[in-house]
Every structure is written in C-alpha cells, then in structure tokens.
Amino acid sequence: MLSSVIAMVASAFLASESTAPAVAAPSAAPAAAVNKHDKNKTVCRNAAPTGTRLGARVCHTQAEWDDISAEHQKMLRDQLDHQTNPQG
C-alpha cells in the first residue's frame, strides 16, 4: 500500500513538473537577447492541491523552482530508501 501511495505521489510530482511554465511579466529586452536559462526569470505554474478542483497560480524564480524540484526529489529518494531499508 505504501509503495502505491509513493508511486501516486511520484507520478503527480512528475506530471506537475511537465506543465509548461509561463513568464509572469513581459521582458523589456528583445526575445533574441533573453537567456532561456536565466535563473532570475519569474516562472508561473498552475497548481491544484489534492482534494480540490480549484487551482491556484504559483510564481517563483527559475532558481526557486529548481530548488523545490531538488527538494521533492530528495524527499522521494529518502522515502524509497526508508521503505527498502527500514532499519537504516
């Protein structure tokens, strides 16, 4: 049962990561000069919390989204490690 819950959480996380980000505010620089990998660019995503159909728009910088993603991946790895080795 725990493995099915973890699988559902992982699939929901991966589905939320695959949503196409949108820029919150238009940039003053020409499109050709904008760096696609700018860590300070604001990126907004739609988020629908579990248990509701009402969503919310969540905006962070790309660096913050990267940190959130890395933290979620670490939590999933820790849960899987604990599941496979409950004593350690």
N, C-alpha and C positions, 0 to 999 in steps of 0.2 A: 504494500500500500504506500509506504514512504517513497519507494522508487517511482511509483506512478505520479505522486504529488511533485516530486523533484522534476520528473520529465515534463509535467504540465507547466511548472514554473519556468523551466529552461526554454520550452517552446514559446511561451508567452513573451519571455525576455527577447528571444531571437526575433520574434515577429515584431516587437516594438522597435528593435534596432534596425529593421529593414524598412521602416517608414521613411519616406522621402522628406528630408529636412527642408524647411523654407526659411529664407532670410527674413528677419523681423522688420528691418528698416532698409530702405534703398540706400545704396552706397553712392557717395559723391564722385568716386573715381570711375573711370570708364571700365566696362566689363572686361576688356582685354588686360587691364592692369591689375585686376583683383586677383590675389593669390587664392586658389581653391583650398589650400591647406592652411589658411590663416587661423591660428588658434584663438584670436580675439574676436572673430566674427560671431555675431549672435545668431543662434540657430533655434528655431521654434519647432516643437513637435506636438502632435495631438496625443493626449494621454487619457485613457479610460480606466479608472480604478476598478478593481474587481468588485463585483456586486452592484454595479450601476451601469446604466446605458448612457448616462450623461458624461461627456468628456470635458476635458479642460486643456487649454493651450499652455504648454510649459516652455519657457525660453531660458537658455543658458548659452554661455560661450562654447565654442567647439572644444576648448581645453576642459571645461567643466563636464561636458558630455563624455569626453574620453575618460575622465576620472571616474564618473559614475559607472560607465561601462566596465572599466577595470575592477572597480569595487564589487559590482554584481558578479562578474566572472570569478573573482576570488571567493566570494561567499558560496557560489555554487560548487567550486572545487573543494572548499572546506567541508561542505555538507556531504559531497560524494566521498571524500576521504574518510570522514567520520562514519559514514554508512558502511564502507568496506573494511574499516579498521576501528571498531567501536572502543577498543581498549586504549588506543594511542591517540 
